[in-house]
Amino acid sequence: MPAINLDQGPQTLSLYDVVGQRAEGQTYFVTHVGFHDADNQSIKSGGDVSAVHMRPPLEQGKTIKVHVAGHVPFTNDEIKEISGWIAEITDEYHKEGIDPKRQYVIHPPWKDECDSNTGVRRYRRYSCAGFVFDGHRQVDIELMQIGADALPNVERPTIISAYPYAEQYPMLLHKYGLEGDGPWKVVLPGYILHALNRPTDQIRQEPYRAKEGDEQF
């Protein structure tokens, strides 16, 4: 299964398939992605699935409504690697007692917070797309190119579509890494689905280059 619009009909999802949620009233705009954390489950568009995802906070075993999904056939060893990574990230948050909002960042898609004296990483902050992206990196899959010259510009109205609360509280954008009034080079959830909408060999060997319009899927 490549990435798929679940409006086309029910699909059976595997452990750590990517699941995506669309914005209400914006038919194809993907606002959120995470990992499916059950196996061999049939799901239809708008159905609830168990997921591990960065809300914030990082949530496991709670349900989200899903409208799109993407699949890479992981080996058993790769599944163990991703499971171990999720446990490590979770342990870091618990050990440090991190406030849920401090787990999150929009730009860059992930950011390490380190001890000021030793330089040792205390925990890693994520966007929802960054969490899924980094999960694939644990098994040597670079889903997409994320250099500033490789990402399309994202204008403020698109950011507001992804983060509606920011219209009322614009300082939150600054808090989560977006300086100024835009445009910005941001990894949006829809990009992840487009990166997965390719043959498996290509996904594993060639990072996807996002283009304007890929926020929709």
N, C-alpha and C positions, 0 to 999 in steps of 0.2 A: 504494500500500500504506500503510494507516495502521499504527500499532503493532500487532504481531501476536504471538501465542503460536505458536511454531514447532511445537508439538505438533500443530497443525492440519494440518501437511504442509510439505514443502520450499518455500522461497521463494528467488527470485533477488534478491540484494542488490547495490546500487549503491555506488559510491565515496562514503564518508562517511555512509552509513546508520548509524544507531545500533544497536549490538548490546549485548545484555544477558545477564548470567549469573545463574542462580538458586542459592540456597544448597542444599547437599545436605540432604535430609531435610525441607526446608521448601518444599513444592511450588511456591508462587507468590511467595515472598519474593525480590526482586531485590537482589543484593548488589553488583553491579558493572556499569558501562556504559563503553563506549568507541566510537570510530569505526571502522567497517569500512574498511580501507585497500586493498581490491582492488575490481574492478568486474565486474559481470555474473557473479557467482558464485552458484551454487545451493547452498543450505545447509539442513540439517534440524536439528531440535532435538538438542542434545548434540554437534553437529559442531564441528570446530575451524575457526576463521576467523582470517585475518590482521587485526590491529587495531592502531590507535594509541590508547593509553589510559594513564591515570595509575594505576600499580599501588600504591605507587611502586616504582621510578622511572618516569618517562615512558618507555614502551616503544613501539617502532615495528617493524612487520614480524614480530612474534612472535604466536603463536596463542593464542586463548582459546576455551573452550567456550561456545557460545551457545545460549540457550533462547528468547529473545525478541528482537524487532528493531523498529525504527521508521524511517520514511522521510519526508524532505522532498525534493521534486524540485529539486535545485540546478541553476542555470545553469552554463555553463562558467566564466564570470567568478567566480561564487561559489565554485566548486571551487578556482580559483586563489587566491582570498582566504584560504580555509581552509588550503590548502597553505602559503601564505606565512606565516600565523600560526603553524602548527605548527613551521615552520623557525625562526621568530623565538624561540619559547619554547625550543626545543631549543638554539639558539645561546646563549641567556642561561644556561642550565644549564651548558653546556660552558665558556663563558667564565669563569664564576664558580667552576667546579669544585665545584658544589653536591653535598653528600652526598645520596644518594637520599631518605633520610627527611626531609630539609629541603625537598624538593619538595612535600611533602604537607601538607594541612590538612583537617580535617573541617568546622570552622565558623570563619569564614564559608566558603562554597564556593570562594572564591579570595581570596588575600591577597597584596598586593604587598610585597616586601621592598625597602626603599629605602636608598640611601647616607645615612648619618647626617649627613654634611656638606652634600651638595648636594641631597638630597631626590630625586635621580634614581632611578627604579626599576632595581634590579639583576636581579631575577627575580620571577616570580609563582608562588606555591604554589597547588595545587589539590587538591580531592577528585576522585574519578573523575567524579561527577555535575557538579561545577563545571567540569571540563575540557570536557565535552560541552556544557554550557550556554554557556560562554564562546566555544566554537567557533561556535555558532550566532549569537552576538552579533556576530561579525565580519562577518556578512552581514545585519545589522539584524533578526535574529529574536530577540525576547525570549521564550524558551520559557515562562517562568512567573514569577509574582510571588514575590519572595523577601524582602519586608519582614517584620519580626517579627510584625506583625499579620496577615499573609497566610498564614503557614505553620502547620500543625497542630503540636501538642505531640508530641514523640517521647520516650517513656519509656525508662528505662535498659535493660529487657530487649530492646527493639527495637534499641537501639544495640549491645548485646552480640551479637544475631543478625547484625548487619552487620559487627561487628568482634570476632569470638570471642576473639582474643588479649587483648582489653582486660579480660576477666574475671580473667585471671591477672596482668595488668600494668595496673591501673587508671590509673596515672599517665600512660599514653600518651594517654588521653582528654584530660587537661589539656594535654599537650604539643601536641595537635592542635586545641586551641581550645575544648574543652568544659569549662566550669567547674562545680563543684558536683556534685550528684547527679541533676540533671535535674528535670523534663523540659526538653528543649531544642528550639529551632527550627532544625532541620537539613534541608538539601536532600538527600533520599535518592535512590538510583538509580531506584527505581520511579517516582518523580514524573516523571522525564524521559520514561518510556514513556507515562504517562498524558497528558503535555503533547503528545506526538506522536500520540496516538490521537484525532485530530480532523481535520476537513477542512483541506486545505492553506491555503486563504485564512484560516481562523481561526487556524491556527498562526502565520501570518505577521503577523496583525493584532492578536491578542488574547492576552496572556500568560495561561497557565493558572493557576488557583488550586488548589493541592493541598489534599486533604482527608484526614482520618483513614482509614487503610486503603490509601492509594495506594502504600505501600511494597511492596504485592503487585501482580503483574500476570500 
